[in-house]
Amino acid sequence: QVQLKESGGGLVQAGDSLRLSCLVSGGAFSMYAMGWFRQTPGKEREFVATIVWNGNGKSYADPARGRFTISRDNDKNTLYLQMDRLDHPDTAVYYCAARPNCSGTYYYTHTTDYEFWGQGTQITVSS
């Protein structure tokens, strides 16, 4: 059974940096396309960033581009999201997601593209 567990969330001030981690167990992480999404109350879960199986391709949503960096360590079965210059609108629950058996370079940006999800980690940015 594939399990994803996020960590690294918390309360920060505007302008601060934070790094999220997502540890994946129970599957072939190196063959997964991975993504980060976020959600605020009353809104749909929205795409943040995605990375292909070998880390050589990445894509970002407009709010994340230039401030956030997605990366992965296939030896550690871990996905990361480095977030710099955080701002109040970044306040949300952040989720990591996995799409198995993806050895190509297509960028998956919709929630329906992913099969497995973590439980989420809260990030609150005070202004």
C-alpha positions as a Python dict, from the first residue, in 0.01 Angstrom:
ca = {
    (1, 'Q'): (0, 0, 0),
    (2, 'V'): (140, 335, -104),
    (3, 'Q'): (149, 596, 170),
    (4, 'L'): (250, 961, 154),
    (5, 'K'): (329, 1171, 458),
    (6, 'E'): (399, 1543, 447),
    (7, 'S'): (601, 1734, 706),
    (8, 'G'): (749, 2077, 750),
    (9, 'G'): (442, 2297, 775),
    (10, 'G'): (391, 2563, 1038),
    (11, 'L'): (337, 2928, 1118),
    (12, 'V'): (573, 3175, 952),
    (13, 'Q'): (588, 3545, 880),
    (14, 'A'): (559, 3705, 539),
    (15, 'G'): (895, 3694, 364),
    (16, 'D'): (1009, 3379, 541),
    (17, 'S'): (1109, 3050, 378),
    (18, 'L'): (990, 2698, 449),
    (19, 'R'): (1066, 2354, 310),
    (20, 'L'): (806, 2082, 292),
    (21, 'S'): (893, 1714, 267),
    (22, 'C'): (683, 1420, 152),
    (23, 'L'): (802, 1072, 238),
    (24, 'V'): (658, 798, 16),
    (25, 'S'): (647, 437, 127),
    (26, 'G'): (509, 114, -11),
    (27, 'G'): (576, 172, -378),
    (28, 'A'): (828, 241, -655),
    (29, 'F'): (883, 610, -587),
    (30, 'S'): (1141, 649, -863),
    (31, 'M'): (872, 566, -1121),
    (32, 'Y'): (616, 816, -991),
    (33, 'A'): (529, 1158, -1119),
    (34, 'M'): (484, 1373, -810),
    (35, 'G'): (298, 1692, -737),
    (36, 'W'): (220, 1949, -472),
    (37, 'F'): (-126, 2099, -433),
    (38, 'R'): (-282, 2333, -179),
    (39, 'Q'): (-628, 2405, -51),
    (40, 'T'): (-799, 2673, 155),
    (41, 'P'): (-1143, 2642, 318),
    (42, 'G'): (-1426, 2669, 69),
    (43, 'K'): (-1201, 2645, -234),
    (44, 'E'): (-1098, 2363, -463),
    (45, 'R'): (-759, 2203, -427),
    (46, 'E'): (-521, 2383, -662),
    (47, 'F'): (-205, 2282, -840),
    (48, 'V'): (126, 2420, -711),
    (49, 'A'): (407, 2224, -877),
    (50, 'T'): (491, 1892, -1038),
    (51, 'I'): (807, 1697, -1112),
    (52, 'V'): (871, 1406, -1344),
    (53, 'W'): (1004, 1071, -1229),
    (54, 'N'): (1375, 1149, -1260),
    (55, 'G'): (1361, 1512, -1152),
    (56, 'N'): (1465, 1645, -1492),
    (57, 'G'): (1137, 1817, -1565),
    (58, 'K'): (935, 2053, -1346),
    (59, 'S'): (631, 2273, -1390),
    (60, 'Y'): (481, 2539, -1164),
    (61, 'A'): (156, 2725, -1122),
    (62, 'D'): (189, 3099, -1175),
    (63, 'P'): (174, 3190, -802),
    (64, 'A'): (459, 2948, -730),
    (65, 'R'): (687, 3021, -1024),
    (66, 'G'): (1001, 3205, -919),
    (67, 'R'): (941, 3156, -545),
    (68, 'F'): (892, 2781, -500),
    (69, 'T'): (1120, 2496, -605),
    (70, 'I'): (1009, 2135, -632),
    (71, 'S'): (1269, 1860, -609),
    (72, 'R'): (1300, 1493, -526),
    (73, 'D'): (1551, 1245, -389),
    (74, 'N'): (1473, 902, -533),
    (75, 'D'): (1724, 737, -302),
    (76, 'K'): (1531, 867, -2),
    (77, 'N'): (1181, 826, -151),
    (78, 'T'): (1119, 1190, -67),
    (79, 'L'): (965, 1485, -245),
    (80, 'Y'): (1041, 1843, -144),
    (81, 'L'): (895, 2188, -189),
    (82, 'Q'): (1121, 2480, -105),
    (83, 'M'): (910, 2791, -57),
    (84, 'D'): (1074, 3133, -44),
    (85, 'R'): (931, 3482, 3),
    (86, 'L'): (612, 3341, 148),
    (87, 'D'): (312, 3570, 159),
    (88, 'H'): (-27, 3560, 328),
    (89, 'P'): (-208, 3423, 17),
    (90, 'D'): (17, 3114, 46),
    (91, 'T'): (-169, 3017, 363),
    (92, 'A'): (-327, 2676, 295),
    (93, 'V'): (-309, 2305, 360),
    (94, 'Y'): (-42, 2162, 131),
    (95, 'Y'): (-74, 1811, -9),
    (96, 'C'): (170, 1590, -195),
    (97, 'A'): (38, 1350, -456),
    (98, 'A'): (172, 1055, -655),
    (99, 'R'): (93, 917, -997),
    (100, 'P'): (246, 570, -1042),
    (101, 'N'): (416, 428, -1348),
    (102, 'C'): (513, 756, -1511),
    (103, 'S'): (845, 736, -1689),
    (104, 'G'): (773, 1013, -1938),
    (105, 'T'): (803, 1390, -1925),
    (106, 'Y'): (437, 1491, -1925),
    (107, 'Y'): (340, 1742, -1656),
    (108, 'Y'): (37, 1640, -1452),
    (109, 'T'): (-141, 1945, -1310),
    (110, 'H'): (-492, 1826, -1218),
    (111, 'T'): (-602, 1654, -900),
    (112, 'T'): (-763, 1379, -1106),
    (113, 'D'): (-422, 1292, -1254),
    (114, 'Y'): (-300, 1158, -920),
    (115, 'E'): (-383, 831, -747),
    (116, 'F'): (-228, 868, -403),
    (117, 'W'): (-240, 1161, -161),
    (118, 'G'): (-91, 1260, 170),
    (119, 'Q'): (-296, 1386, 462),
    (120, 'G'): (-175, 1744, 420),
    (121, 'T'): (26, 1989, 625),
    (122, 'Q'): (-90, 2336, 728),
    (123, 'I'): (109, 2646, 638),
    (124, 'T'): (1, 2975, 786),
    (125, 'V'): (172, 3295, 677),
    (126, 'S'): (111, 3595, 897),
    (127, 'S'): (121, 3934, 730),
}
